[in-house]
Amino acid sequence: LDFPNTSSNSSSDLTMTVTGAADGDVVAIGVPNGSYTTGLFVCFVSAANTVTVRFHNTSGGGVDPASGTFRASVLKY
């Protein structure tokens, strides 16, 4: 994923296909080390077979996380 430059105290969303993902499933995200920066990454199933990864910039200025290979695991109970 390649997140755009994200303004202070705002968020950017990108999606990835995860076959079998369904609304309400638990999702764990693996963020590549090079993409970590000031901010938070969260994820959720946003549609059938689709996981949204959200980057929230908690810094006082714009942040552009490095692109990388993110991994999402969907857990079914």
N, C-alpha and C positions, 0 to 999 in steps of 0.2 A: 504494500500500500504506500501511496505517496501523498501524505496530507499536505494541504496548502498552507501558506503562511496564515496563521490564525491570530487575530487581534487579542489584546489583553482581555481577560475575563469573558471570552466567548468560546464557542465550540465549532468543530468541523466534523462531519460525518462521512465515512466511506463504507461501502458494503462489500461483502464477500459471499460467495456461494458455499453453503454447507449443506450437502444433500441430507435430507431427513430432518433438518431443523424445523421445529414447530413452535408456535406461540406459547410462551410460558416455560420453555425448556431452560435449564441452567446452562450458561455459557461461560467458559474460562478462556481468557485470551493470553497468548504468548506474544510478547512484544520484543522485537530484536533489540539487543543492547544498544546498538548505534542510534536507535530511534528514541530512546529515553531522553527526556529533556524536562524542563520545568513544566509541569502539567500532569494531567491524569488521563489514562486510557480506560474506557469502560466498553462493554459490549452487551448486546441483547439480540434476540431473534425479532426482526422487524417484519418479516413476511415468511411464508413457507419457503424453506431452503435458503433463506437469506439472513445473514448476521450483519448487523450494523456495528461498526467500531467507531466510537466517538472519542475524539481528543478534545479535552477541555484545558485551555491555557489559563493557568492560575498566576502567571507572572504579570509584571507591570508593563510589558511591551509585547510586540508581535513575536511569535515563535513559529518556526518552520521545521518540524521534526524530519530527520533524515528518512528517506524511503527505505523500506525493508520488507522482508517476508514475515508477515504476521501469521500466527496460527490460532485457530479457534477450535475448541473442543466443546461439543454439545453433549450434555449428560441427560439421560432419560431415566425417570424413576417410575 
